Structures are given as C-alpha cells and as structure tokens.
Amino acid sequence: VKENFVMAMAAPGKIEQAVDEVRQVLRKRRKVSYSQPDNFGIQTSKGIIEQFSAITSGIFMLMVAISSVGLLIGGIGVMNIMLVSVTERTKEIGVRKAIGARRRDIVLQFLVEAATLTGSGGLIGILFGWIMAEIVKMVMPTFVPLWAPIVGFVVSVGLGVGFGLWPAWKAARLDPIEALRYE
C-alpha cells in the first residue's frame, strides 16, 4: 500500500471551498465514480484540533476518575484512623464531657485533628509535586499554575473534614458515664 500526503493551503475563509476542490481533483485522479464513496481522507486543521481536543478531554476524564478513586480510598483511610482515635481516647472524651465539654467542642476537636492530618499530607504531596516539576523542567518546559497547589491543599483539608465528620459525630455522641467506664 502506497501512501501519499498532499498539503494545500486555503485563503482565509475559503477552507470549505478548498476542501471541495481538492476532493474533486482527487476523485478524478483516482477514478472514483460518482456513486462510490471517497477512497481517500481529507483532514483540515480544524479536524485535527477537534481530534486533539477529544483525546485530551478523554485523558482528563481518565485522570479525574483515577484521582477520585484515590481520594475515596484515602478518605476511607482517614475515617478509619479517626475511628481508631475515637476508640482509643474514649476515656479522654468521657472526662472532657464530664467537666463540661459540649458536643460541638468534641466534634470540633476531631475535625481539626482530621483536617490537620490530611492538610499535612496535602502539603507533603504539594512539595513532592513541586520537586517533580522542577526535575521534569530540566528535560522539558513545565508550568504549575498557582491555583493547582491551592486547590490541592483545599481538597486535602476538605477530604479530612468530610471523612472525619462521622468519627467526630460518634465521639460527640458518647455517653460520659459509659465513656469513663470504658477500658
């Protein structure tokens, strides 16, 4: 199979007319009858850009899906850590409630703890990403927009708060008398 590429430039605003002319010439030269479909392909810069956009949007959606699964798994891990923390500190929670801590004080304590845990993890991830971008910059140009690390940090803290709600609520609902008896 022999492949040939023909490149033609069209005057601004005359792309459709140029495509029609090229199609007619190719159909004549290749002896394609009127009733048969084209046995060649024609690409315009607009079509190439559309293909590129479709590929990049597909890759973007794949990255979002992979990131979402990773965030879900990380969030479940944070929730388990916080549940273990509530279980290990049941007596402390009972003492705090016995001396007057309100439910919202307990909830706030555990949410701050979860946000601190995920926020510090987010900062480590941002630092790692920045170092990797600097390494890649030695080989090819890279650019990290300012919004990216900010969004990354906000998402990591939000993840901690979101997945820390149930353990915090569970800690706040503990009965102080039962919590003080807990061994």
Summary of the structure (lengths in Angstrom):
residues: 183
radius of gyration: 30.4
end to end distance: 80.2
largest distance: 94.8
contacts: 438
relative contact order: 0.11
helix: 74%
strand: 0%
